[in-house]
C-alpha cells in the first residue's frame, strides 16, 4: 500500500507579504531593529521605540509610503528636511504625531533614506515608546 501524504489545507498556508520599501530595512541594517505587522503595514522598532511604519497598499493610496513616528512639536523642523511630509489622511482631518513621506512624492526614496539616517543618528524627533496595552477584561496576564 502506498504511503499517503498528509495534505495541508490551502487556507492554513500563510503567505508572507513582501516587505514594502525593503530598501528602508537595508538602510537601517547598522541598527538592531525589530519588525511587526501592524494594520496591514510593517512597523519598525529600535529598542522599545517605534520609529517607522512601511505602508504600500494596493492602488494609488495617498497614505502609502514611510510613516514617521513623531510628535506635533517636531513637524515644523522635520518639514524643513522633508518638504513633502504631511499628515496621514487615514487618521482623519486632525493633525497627529504620525506623518507620512508619501510614496508618490518625487523625492520619496531620497526622503526615506534621509529618515533612516536620522533614525541611525538617534534623532529625538523620530520615534516614540508606545503606550503599554491595558489587559482586556477577563484576560489574566500570563
N, C-alpha and C positions, 0 to 999 in steps of 0.2 A: 504494500500500500504506500502510495506517495505521501510524503510529509506535506501537511497543509501549512501555508504561510499565513501568519496572523495579519489580518488587514486592519489598517488604521482608518477610521472614518475620515473623510476629507475635511469635515468641519473641525476635527481635532488638530489638524495641522495648522500651526500658526505661521503665517508668512511674515517675515520681518520686513517692515517698511524700509526703503532705502533712506539713509541719513540725508536730510535736506542740507544743502550747502556744506558738504563734508569738508571743504577747504577750511572752514572755521575751526573744526576739531583739529585738523592738521596744524593750523596756525597756533593753537593753544597747547600743542604737544609738549612744550617745555614745562608746563604745569601738570600737577596731578589733578585731573578732572574726573567727575562722575557725570553720567548722563541718565536721565529718567524720562520715560514717555509722560507727557502731560498735555491733556486736551487735544490729542492728535498731533502734537508737536514734540520737539525734543528739548528738554531743559538741560542746561549745563551748569554744574556746580563746581566751585572751587572751595574746598573745605566745606564749611556749613553754609556758605553764601551761594545763592542762585545768582548767576551773572548774566546769562543769555538764554534765550529760547529761540530755536530754529523752527521756522514755520514755512511750509511750502504745500499748501492745499491745492487741490485741482482747480484749474481755471485761472482767470486773471484776478485773483483775490487781492485787494489793495493792502491787506494786512500781512501778506506773505513777505518774508524777509527775516532779519535778525532783530529780535526784541531785546531791548536793553533794560535790565532791572536797575532802576534808578529812583530818584525822588524828584518832586517838582522843583525843589530848590536848586537842582543841578541842570535843569532844562536849558536855561539861557547859556551857560558856559559850554554845555555839550553841543548846542546848536551852532556855536562858532566853529566847532570841529566837524559837525555833521549837518550841513545846511538843509539836507533833505529829510532829516529826522522829524517825526511827527507823532502825535498821539495815535493810539491803536483804535480804529473805528469800531471793532467788535465790542469794545467796552462802553460804547455809548458816547454821547457828546461831552461828558465831563472829562477834564484833564486828569490823568492818573500818573503815577510814577513810571509806569511802563511806557516806553517809547519804541517805535519801530524804525529801523533802517530799511525802507521799502525795497524789495527785490526788483521792482521795475524802475528804480531811480538810475540815472545814467552813471552815478558814481558808487553803485551798490557794493561791488567787490572791494573797491578801494576803502570805502567806509567800514565795511565788515572787518577788513584786515586792520584798520586803524583801531577799531573797537577791541580787537584781540590784543593789539599792542598795549592798550590802556589796561586791559584786564591783567596781562602778564606783568605790567609795571605796578600793579596793585592800586590803581587809581581809585580813590574812595568814592568817586561819583558813580561807579558801576558796581552793582552787587548789593544784595540785601539778604539778611538772615531771615528766612521765612518764619512767620508766626507758628508756634507749636500748635498742632492739631489738638482740639479737645476730644477726649474719648466720647464715642457715641453712647447714648443712654442704653443701659442694658448690656454693654460690652466691657468686660474687665480687661485691663491691660495684662498681657502675658509677661 
